[in-house]
Amino acid sequence: MEAKEILRKKFKEDRKALSEKERSIRSEKIASESMRFLNAYRAIRHIHLFLPIKKLYEINTVLLLPSLFGAGYEVYGSITDRLGHKLQTVKITKDTVFIEDGMGIPIPKKPIYASNESIDLVFVPLLGVDDAGNRLGYGMGFYDRFFGQLRPKVLKVGLSYFDTVKSIPVAEHDVALDACVFPHGSVIFNK
């Protein structure tokens, strides 16, 4: 879809235009707001968290790890299986040592592979999100396929530097978010 590519380019430019200091401030606020969001969902104990690709100016989700561990959450991440076009779930602990894969994604140096069965919530990367919770990612579909491997009730929560936009084009395979956390708070999307 040409419209999606135009939006991707715009969202990437908006993100890149933020100063390093501003990205850091917004990342800290998103980490804080994410913990506030989780307080409303006491039954959630197992969280899947994307880790940031620095060269793409992603939200620094590493800031969330101490708070998640301190609150007793079980935390998971992913290793991207490019050949199989899927995400492989790995356990993350406070002792996990990370290295960067070929894409610049932090992954555990000694991965402990885990089942998707216990995941309650996924914090999802995105370039942009609209008022209905439709997310625009990088266009490779890894997360849309990943959602299909999870229990139906798993919460899909985006993390975004920027507010929602009015509308994002949607394809048949796109999976909408349940909620999104921003530097100033969060929103739950009505479905």
C-alpha positions, 0 to 999 in steps of 0.5 A: 500500500503506497499510503502506508509507505508514505506514512511510514516515511513521515513517522520515521522522519518525525521520530528522527527529528526528536533530539536525543534528549527529547527521546530520552525524556519521552522514553522515561515518561513512557516507562513511568506511564507503562507501570501506571497502566499495568497497575490497573491490570493486577492479574497480569504477571507475564509481559512480553517487551520489545527491546529498542533498535537504537539506529531506528530511534525506538523508545528505550524500553530497557528503562522499564526492566528494573520496574518490571522486575521490581514489581515481580513480573516475568519478562520475555522478549524475542529473537527474530527468526528471519528465515521462518518469518517469526518471533521466538520468545525468550525469557529475560531476567535481571541477570540477562546480558544482551548483545545486538543481532544483525538488525541492531536488536538487543537479544540475550547473549545466552537465550532461554527459549520460552513458550508463548502460553503464559504471556498476558500482555505484549508491549508492541513497537510501532511507528504510528497508531490511529484513533481506532488502535490500528498500528503502523509498524515497519511492514514486515508483519512479525508482530501480526504473525506473533499475535496469532501464536498467542492466547486470544485474550492477550493484551496488545499495548503499543508504546508511542512517542507521538499521539494518535493520528486520525486514520491508518490504512488497514490490510486484512492481516493487520491486528489492532492494538487494545491500548497504547501508552504515550508520554502523557498517559494511555488510551484503551481502544474500543473494539 
